[in-house]
Amino acid sequence: MTQNTTAAPAATDSAPAGQWWRDAVIYQVYPRSFADGNGDGMGDLPGITARLPHLRDLGVDAVWLSPFYASPQADAGYDVADYRAVDPVFGTLTDADELIRAAHALGLRVIVDIVPNHCSDRHEWFRQALREGPGSPARERFLFRAGRGAAGELPPNDWESVFGGPAWTRVPDGEWYLHLFAPEQPDFDWDHPAVHDEFRSVLRFWLDLGVDGFRIDVAHGLVKAPGLPDVGHGEQVKLLGKQAVPYFDQDGVHEIYRGWRRILDEYSGGSERIAVAEAWTPTVERSARYLRRGELHQAFNFEYLTTGWDAAALRAVIDRSLTAMDAVGAPATWVLSNHDVVRHTTRLSGEGGAGDGDGGARGTRRARAATLLMLALPGSAYLYQGEELGLPEVTDLPDEVRQDPAFFRGAGQDGTRDGCRVPLPWSGRRAPYGFGPVEGGPSWLPQPDSWRDLSVAAQTGDPASTLEFYRRALAARRAHPALGAGPGLVWLPSPEGVLAFSRTAAGGSFVCTVNLTGAPVALPTPGTVLLAGADVVPGAEETVLPADSAVWWAA
């Protein structure tokens, strides 16, 4: 079976001056697991600063930092107690300033998380709301409600927490407060003007410190449907990102982001400050609405991330993504892993991952092929720390070391998120493999023994390693005129289970071929091999692609 030659929607031409984000490769740093500068077993800002040359040498354009704000760490920092302070476990505000300056000196931009849907129950606003009681102005900044039932003993509605269980917790005076995540994370009421004022101030605080943008956590969640109506479904976590619910993706969020965009534009100065939406919506078309003129710059493409190892399904989501983003003049984004999902080396293996953490050879082959496919597509790409090392999910963490709140709430997410958050290996033959300054020192989550062979030091200089593969891929992407934002793509005829497309720009043409089947496939040779994810011997007329492999061609 062959696929017809068709053109996908045209992407925006190469990024205009200042619009660096249209074709950027952005690297997510999960601070507690990236590098430990003081030896306490927890990653920190000085550790990140010391390791920034690794990211420069990798070839990324920007660093996105997950939360490092003052927090009780009930949800790994996504429960913020003070949006203008650094948690002591990560360092100081001076350390943050030094990190930003060091990144800029290396040519790296810095994006930080902002968490506007909810705060920590230790945030002074929420503590004041508890002290002052029902009917107080302090409570109006959160979603406190009377309960249902004869004595108010039942939650105000049937909403469920993303982490499992009810989304409401009752306080001693009898009222209930909403938390779409953990009970330690009360939701703000964005109908209150003080909430708007506070976050406008927070944005300016970090922009004044020099950050280049924000990743907006739960960007789809700030506004709730009027009256807080019941969902009428008993397993709401299965609906999220698949169909409409009254607490996510409400139209009112867009006015908030139009206001934020005006602030970002004030700070542009010839190189745009950006905002990226973490918006789990039912369709990519709904996600595109966050990127209309005057709103945000990018949105994560979760539909792409959650698509399996299937050629037809991937082609369909690529086409939908490019069409939706083209309609609003925004670049598509592509991502394979992050701090909330199983690492794609394991997820794509189809094996569930090995208990010792090696993930399997098939997972490594598919991960490399998936990376070449992602980096060949028009738009911007996001990498998650450790994927450049080929790290698999750690599937055998002992229960006693787990810290993900979803693990402790039985009706919550399948599995946990700890397995993708295990600290990185940098060097050495003994844990924590250079994560901290002391050999044999502590690490907040244990690393598998097999990771000694996956460290940055072990892979550097080895042409067969995943790290050197990523370095070559990012260098080639930056150098080839048809890659990055560039023009759109044209699908080429190919057998079932194979994707092939071309991209052309002034100065060169490019072809990407991806064999998603479990057997070798012969294809016409389209040019000269630029980069391959597996051993390929190009023929004059025809080239055999190994199973689960991808090749970039200079056409």
KEVEXKOL-733562 format. One line per 4 residues: their letters; for each residue x, y, z of C-alpha. Coordinates in steps of 0.001 Angstrom, whole numbers. Layout:
A	X,Y,Z; ... $
This chain:
MTQN	0,0,0; 1322,3474,-864; 364,6858,442; -521,9634,-1958 $
TTAA	1864,12522,-2380; 204,15405,-548; 1270,18665,985; 747,19342,4659 $
PAAT	-272,22896,5534; 2515,25387,5089; 4307,26420,8238; 5462,29966,8776 $
DSAP	8675,30714,6890; 11946,30838,8801; 11611,32743,12051; 11604,36546,11655 $
AGQW	14139,38534,13631; 13236,38447,17306; 10807,35542,16960; 13386,33028,18122 $
WRDA	10718,30798,19625; 9218,29805,16261; 11931,27210,15600; 13587,26919,19017 $
VIYQ	14659,23706,20707; 13793,24185,24375; 15218,21918,27084; 13211,21240,30227 $
VYPR	15184,21181,33471; 13478,19572,36449; 15552,21327,39134; 15484,18729,41892 $
SFAD	16819,16073,39496; 19255,17917,37218; 22368,18634,39299; 23075,18898,43035 $
GNGD	25536,21666,43810; 25833,21279,47593; 25696,17516,48142; 22401,17283,50027 $
GMGD	20889,14903,47473; 18554,17483,45950; 19217,19332,42711; 19531,23108,43008 $
LPGI	20075,26325,41072; 23888,26444,41546; 24011,22877,40247; 22065,23892,37148 $
TARL	24311,26907,36578; 27427,24725,36732; 25989,22334,34133; 24725,24929,31635 $
PHLR	27730,24303,29318; 26288,20820,28713; 23155,22416,27289; 25146,24846,25161 $
DLGV	27203,21948,23785; 24034,19918,23203; 22810,22689,20927; 19525,23846,22473 $
DAVW	18240,27405,22315; 16534,27826,25676; 16149,26281,29118; 12770,25847,30774 $
LSPF	12981,25511,34557; 10247,23694,36454; 9259,25436,39712; 11941,26422,42204 $
YASP	9779,28825,44260; 9304,28739,48021; 7095,25714,48651; 6348,22974,51180 $
QADA	6958,20584,48242; 3670,18723,48589; 3680,18441,44783; 7337,18938,43902 $
GYDV	7094,22729,43956; 3829,23105,42053; 2356,24140,45415; 3808,27651,45643 $
ADYR	3922,29492,48959; 5731,32592,47652; 5980,33375,43932; 8791,35885,44449 $
AVDP	11118,33734,46549; 13367,30754,45856; 12877,27727,48064; 15963,27245,50263 $
VFGT	16299,23669,49010; 17107,25143,45578; 19129,28169,46671; 18471,31892,46813 $
LTDA	17157,34680,44633; 20800,35622,44029; 21369,32096,42687; 18436,32579,40306 $
DELI	19877,35866,39091; 23286,34261,38543; 21720,31363,36635; 19874,33713,34282 $
RAAH	23004,35778,33666; 25138,32664,33075; 22602,31218,30648; 22463,34458,28679 $
ALGL	26263,34577,28533; 26172,31123,26903; 23530,32163,24398; 20725,30322,26192 $
RVIV	17350,31874,26977; 15538,31086,30226; 11861,30221,30634; 10410,29709,34105 $
DIVP	7251,28005,35272; 4379,30067,36592; 1600,28318,38506; -1551,30489,38389 $
NHCS	-4345,27952,38849; -3529,27202,42473; -1051,27947,45238; 85,26192,48395 $
DRHE	-2111,25932,51457; 863,27624,53184; 542,30704,50968; -221,33713,53181 $
WFRQ	-3412,34461,51269; -4834,31025,52024; -3703,31082,55641; -5437,34430,56016 $
ALRE	-8583,32976,54426; -8619,30172,56986; -8066,32587,59882; -10731,35095,58865 $
GPGS	-13444,32548,58182; -16638,32380,56100; -17765,35569,54393; -14405,37302,54755 $
PARE	-12818,39169,51837; -9782,36866,52117; -11928,33847,51219; -13146,35500,48039 $
RFLF	-9720,34987,46463; -10300,31210,46577; -13240,28938,45802; -14807,28350,49215 $
RAGR	-18354,27027,49164; -20966,25581,51520; -21432,21857,51283; -24477,19923,50182 $
GAAG	-26537,17636,52357; -28600,18348,55454; -25595,19606,57420; -23313,20588,54549 $
ELPP	-21477,17305,54977; -21205,16604,51234; -18887,18372,48750; -20444,21295,46847 $
NDWE	-20375,19356,43570; -19070,16123,42036; -15736,17443,40752; -12780,15109,41166 $
SVFG	-9123,15884,41715; -6708,15106,38883; -4772,13205,41534; -7823,11161,42519 $
GPAW	-10592,11544,45070; -12863,14552,45515; -11663,18004,44444; -12994,19504,47679 $
TRVP	-11708,19539,51247; -13747,20679,54248; -12237,23030,56809; -13179,23074,60526 $
DGEW	-15685,25914,60158; -17710,23746,57760; -16947,25327,54383; -15258,23467,51559 $
YLHL	-12496,24716,49263; -11723,23597,45733; -8424,21970,44766; -8274,20386,41341 $
FAPE	-4997,18782,42365; -3780,17903,45888; -5591,19255,48999; -2426,21261,49655 $
QPDF	-3074,23153,46383; -6176,25371,46749; -7459,26875,43493; -7574,30647,43089 $
DWDH	-10844,32313,42137; -9965,34204,38965; -13198,36162,39174; -11505,38218,41888 $
PAVH	-9551,41267,40643; -6876,40859,43333; -5821,37554,41747; -5334,39283,38400 $
DEFR	-3335,42078,40028; -1117,39648,41905; -109,37626,38878; 525,40683,36748 $
SVLR	2923,41749,39484; 4563,38311,39600; 5124,38346,35836; 6820,41730,36073 $
FWLD	8987,40597,38979; 10579,37777,36965; 10720,39744,33732; 12611,42449,35593 $
LGVD	15055,39766,36742; 15691,38906,33094; 13712,35785,32241; 12751,35298,28602 $
GFRI	9328,33823,29185; 6974,31602,31127; 5565,28126,30856; 2024,28426,32237 $
DVAH	1069,25468,34379; -2539,24287,33948; -3155,27190,31568; -6560,25716,30756 $
GLVK	-7771,25630,34361; -7978,29165,35701; -11632,29866,34881; -14466,27605,36028 $
APGL	-17953,27417,34550; -20471,29743,36255; -22312,28026,39104; -19728,25216,39295 $
PDVG	-22093,22611,37744; -21716,18873,38255; -19831,16865,35655; -22087,13832,36037 $
HGEQ	-19276,11343,35472; -17631,9201,38120; -14174,8764,36591; -13345,12276,35483 $
VKLL	-9609,11706,35139; -10440,9623,32059; -12193,12624,30492; -9355,15106,30914 $
GKQA	-7969,16280,27618; -10605,14242,25786; -13900,16026,26328; -15191,19235,27872 $
VPYF	-15495,19521,31659; -16731,22628,33523; -13406,23294,35237; -11041,23168,32247 $
DQDG	-10682,25077,28961; -13384,27645,29670; -13513,30588,27273; -12813,33115,30027 $
VHEI	-9136,32147,30198; -8428,33953,26942; -9055,37428,28326; -6501,36692,31062 $
YRGW	-3854,35784,28517; -4565,38799,26353; -3657,40890,29387; -504,38865,29986 $
RRIL	542,39247,26361; 436,43018,26702; 2880,42786,29605; 5219,40460,27691 $
DEYS	5197,42778,24701; 6236,45698,26915; 9430,43801,27739; 10251,42508,24251 $
GGSE	13058,44918,23410; 13717,43328,20021; 13780,39756,21308; 10371,38560,22304 $
RIAV	9486,37396,25786; 7145,34456,25370; 4481,32437,27155; 3849,28744,26569 $
AEAW	546,27141,27525; 299,23794,29231; -3249,23369,27987; -4784,19910,28003 $
TPTV	-7724,20396,25650; -9980,17925,23818; -8567,18865,20398; -5520,20539,18929 $
ERSA	-7922,23085,17454; -8963,24072,20996; -5296,24395,21937; -4747,26708,18970 $
RYLR	-7263,29166,20427; -4697,30019,23125; -2366,31226,20355; -4610,33633,18532 $
RGEL	-3275,37089,17785; -2652,38952,21021; -2629,35852,23238; 141,33326,23936 $
HQAF	3036,32249,21706; 3074,28462,21961; 1114,25553,23405; 2354,22082,24166 $
NFEY	1176,19511,21653; -124,16804,23966; -2021,15105,21165; 1316,14425,19478 $
LTTG	2946,13294,22729; 187,10766,23420; 126,9275,19903; 1559,5769,19741 $
WDAA	4111,4191,17422; 1797,4142,14430; 2499,5765,11060; -1083,6569,10117 $
ALRA	-1900,8030,13530; 1256,10147,13583; 651,11469,10092; -2900,12421,11049 $
VIDR	-1862,14315,14185; 954,16082,12327; -1497,17260,9682; -4066,18354,12273 $
SLTA	-1431,20194,14268; -22,22087,11310; -3509,22979,10054; -4659,24234,13470 $
MDAV	-1536,26285,14135; -1418,27700,10619; -4972,29003,11105; -3805,31249,13972 $
GAPA	-335,32053,12629; 1458,30115,15367; 4235,27525,15105; 3477,23930,15935 $
TWVL	5319,22415,18886; 6465,18827,19259; 7373,16944,22421; 7996,13312,23358 $
SNHD	8601,13408,27128; 8223,15628,30178; 8137,15400,33965; 4552,14075,34022 $
VVRH	4712,11135,31583; 6601,7878,31122; 9880,8521,29301; 9470,7788,25612 $
TTRL	12368,5313,25467; 10182,3071,27624; 6767,4235,26440; 7488,3528,22774 $
SGEG	9125,154,23423; 5792,-1621,23728; 7364,-3671,26504; 6538,-1634,29587 $
GAGD	10235,-1240,30360; 12612,-3630,32054; 12748,-3860,35815; 16421,-2921,35901 $
GDGG	15695,245,33983; 17343,-587,30624; 14129,-75,28669; 15088,-2532,25932 $
ARGT	16921,-2201,22628; 13663,-1735,20719; 12775,1229,22912; 16140,2843,22169 $
RRAR	15758,2304,18415; 12258,3744,18384; 13238,6659,20608; 15987,7698,18199 $
AATL	13661,7386,15230; 10965,9375,17048; 13499,12083,17851; 14532,12453,14207 $
LMLA	10880,12626,13167; 10106,15267,15805; 13127,17439,15010; 12371,17294,11277 $
LPGS	8870,18757,11617; 8103,22463,11087; 8078,24481,14292; 9599,24219,17751 $
AYLY	10650,21164,19778; 10858,20486,23506; 13331,18063,25075; 13079,16667,28595 $
QGEE	16246,16367,30637; 17891,12979,30233; 16291,12039,26937; 19557,13046,25256 $
LGLP	21129,10247,27312; 18517,7700,26263; 17338,7324,29851; 14443,4898,30311 $
EVTD	11674,5122,32857; 12671,3701,36241; 9910,1192,36856; 11060,-501,40055 $
LPDE	11337,2309,42605; 10535,1027,46109; 7245,2318,47488; 8993,3896,50456 $
VRQD	10973,6338,48279; 8103,7523,46088; 6999,11132,46485; 4438,11771,43738 $
PAFF	1125,12685,45428; -732,10690,42761; 835,7537,44221; -858,8144,47562 $
RGAG	-4350,8748,46161; -5725,5437,45014; -8193,6726,42436; -5639,8958,40743 $
QDGT	-3387,8646,37722; -2237,5271,36476; 1217,4633,37898; 3276,7543,39216 $
RDGC	5508,10277,37904; 8538,9476,40035; 9999,7110,37442; 10732,9927,34975 $
RVPL	12124,12211,37693; 15094,10142,38868; 18241,12338,39045; 20536,12486,36027 $
PWSG	23837,10593,35815; 26755,12826,34897; 29936,10808,35525; 31609,8086,37548 $
RRAP	30954,4420,38227; 29223,4772,41561; 25892,6403,42465; 24893,9197,42380 $
YGFG	27033,9269,39201; 28110,12870,39488; 24637,14179,40291; 26152,15549,43503 $
PVEG	29722,16528,44342; 30460,13484,46529; 30851,9953,45180; 28495,7707,47092 $
GPSW	26563,10729,48349; 22782,11030,48650; 20191,11287,45894; 16543,12084,46578 $
LPQP	15501,9174,44346; 17805,6185,43738; 19353,5645,40306; 19599,2223,38642 $
DSWR	23026,593,38516; 22791,452,34713; 22884,4255,34535; 26648,4283,35098 $
DLSV	26930,3483,31377; 24433,6190,30406; 26145,9148,32080; 27195,12248,30181 $
AAQT	30861,11356,30682; 30388,7751,29569; 28621,8797,26359; 30705,11830,25395 $
GDPA	32961,11019,22442; 31256,7695,21688; 29800,8069,18172; 27310,5260,18842 $
STLE	25902,6919,21979; 22527,8592,22258; 24167,11783,23528; 26360,12186,20464 $
FYRR	23373,11314,18286; 21412,14206,19829; 24340,16585,19401; 24612,15675,15702 $
ALAA	20858,15964,15196; 20597,19414,16770; 23631,20676,14865; 22183,19404,11574 $
RRAH	18788,20923,12340; 20367,24299,13003; 22510,24146,9855; 20031,22937,7226 $
PALG	17978,25760,5678; 14853,23609,5263; 14614,22667,8941; 13305,24542,11960 $
AGPG	10416,26931,11370; 11010,26876,7643; 8488,25847,5017; 5822,23197,5421 $
LVWL	6239,19587,4382; 5159,17458,1441; 4238,13841,2102; 5932,11411,-280 $
PSPE	4664,8012,-1477; 5692,5284,955; 4674,1760,1994; 2219,1196,4807 $
GVLA	3872,1791,8155; 6419,4226,6717; 6410,8029,6801; 8315,10037,4214 $
FSRT	8186,13760,3623; 10234,16519,2043; 10882,20130,2971; 12421,22686,666 $
AAGG	13849,26149,1257; 16220,28500,-494; 19575,26826,-165; 18552,23212,113 $
SFVC	16007,20413,159; 15525,17808,2846; 13790,14415,3129; 12899,12489,6279 $
TVNL	12042,8778,6090; 10786,6833,9103; 10173,3090,9169; 7725,2378,12001 $
TGAP	7386,-1296,11140; 9172,-4238,12725; 10893,-5285,9486; 13340,-3694,7019 $
VALP	11744,-1701,4195; 13284,-755,842; 12701,2820,-355; 13995,4880,-3265 $
TPGT	17175,6697,-2274; 16240,10412,-2159; 19705,11896,-1738; 22726,11836,545 $
VLLA	22446,10613,4130; 22562,13567,6500; 21906,11618,9713; 20561,8174,10552 $
GADV	19179,6700,13734; 20493,3232,12809; 23120,1734,10509; 22062,2433,6925 $
VPGA	23921,1600,3715; 22500,3856,993; 22209,2365,-2464; 22399,4226,-5724 $
EETV	18724,3606,-6492; 17273,2046,-3364; 18075,1998,338; 16893,-480,2971 $
LPAD	15665,1174,6172; 16056,-1082,9220; 13052,-1723,11443; 12132,1148,13779 $
SAVW	14542,3617,12237; 14666,7053,10649; 17009,8764,8201; 17538,12412,7298 $
WAA	18562,13046,3700; 20031,16067,1947; 18040,15922,-1277 $
